[in-house]
Amino acid sequence: MSLINEYRATEEAIKELQARLKNLSQDDKLQTELEFEGKLRTLMGEYQKSLRDIIALLDPEAKSGKLPRGGVVKTTGTKRSRKVKQYKNPHNGEVIETKGGNHKTLKEWKAKWGGDTVESWSTTLQS
């Protein structure tokens, strides 16, 4: 991009941002939030409290490592292992065992006879 094109693009972006800023400054919700923030900061200064103090006061479990409010802890990093399925083709008697659908012969069968039909040939094996 030439320097003049970059200049014009930047100039256009500034104009768009200025218009957006003007619209935001006229928003009643923003004015209410700014007023609340100002009053809160004044009150915090009056009582010599920081944002961390306020958060600790309003949500004591935020950093303490306790369970969240709902009491539910998400587990990550453990995937459920897939079960082994056995497919027996009634047309030729061929048997396939697989954990997933990314099997070459299984794909060929599904293309030839349809996915629902081939799935009806499956049985889940205990593993």
N, C-alpha and C positions, 0 to 999 in steps of 0.2 A: 504494500500500500504506500502510495506516495505521501509525502509529508503534508501536502495540502489536503488530501483526502482524509488523512488522520485528523487534521485540524478541524475540518468541517464536521466529521463524525463526532468528535469530542464536543464541539460547539452545539450540535444538535442534541446530544445526550444531556448537556448542561441545561438546555432549554426545557427538555422533558422533565428533568429532575426539579427545576424551579417551578414548573406548573404543578407537579405532584406535591411539592412542599406547600404551595399556596393552597391547594385543595385540602391538604391535611390540616393546615393551620386554621381553616375555617370549620373543621369538624367539631361538633359539640362533644363527642365522646373523648376526643383527644384533650379538649380543654378541661373536661372533668378529671381525666387521669392526671394531667399536669398539675391541676389544683390539689388533688389528693397527694401526689408525690411531694409537692412543696410543703404542705401541712405536715406530712409524715416526717420529712427531713427536719423541719423546725422542731417538731416534738422530740425526735431522736436527739437533736442537739441540746434541747432543754434538759433531757434526762441523761445525756452523755452515753447513749447507746449506739451500737453499730448495727449494720444489717445482719451480721451473724448473730448478735444478741436477739434481735427481733425474730429471726428464723428459729433460733433455739427455743424462744418463748412460745411461738405459735405452733411449731412442729418439732417437738423434742426428739422424735424418732428419725429425723432427717439424716443425721450423721452417726447415730449411736450404734448402727449395725443391727438394730432390732428388726423384727419382721415388719413389713409394710402394714398399713392400716387394715387391709383386707385379710392379712394373715397368710397370703399366698406367696410362695417363693417360686420364681421361675427357674427351672433347671436348664442349663445350656450344655452343649457339647456331647450329649448322649443321644445317639440315634437308635431307634428301634430297628433291630435286624430284620431283614425280610425273610419270610417263610419260603421254603423250597416248594415249588409247584411242579407237578408231573403232568405232562400233556401226552395223551395217547391218541394218535391219529387213527380213526376207525377205518380209513380208506386203505392204508398200507401197513398198519400195526406198529409204525415207528413210535418210539417213546423218547421224550425229551424231559430233562429235569433242569430247572432254572430258577433263580431268585428274582429275576427281572424280566422285562419285556424286550430287552435288547439282544435277543438271540436270533441269529441269522435264519435258522430253519423255522423258528416260530413266526418271524416276520413274513417269511414266504408263505406259510400256511394261512396267516391272517389276510395276506393280499389275495390268496386264491379262494379261500372259503369264507372270509369275513371274520372280524374280531369276535363278535358275539358267539358265533358257531365254535370257533377255536377255544374260547374261554369255557364253553360248555364241556369240552374234553378234559378240563383240568381237575386235578385233585391236589389238595394241600397235604404235604408230607410233614410228619413230626420231625423237628430237628432241634 
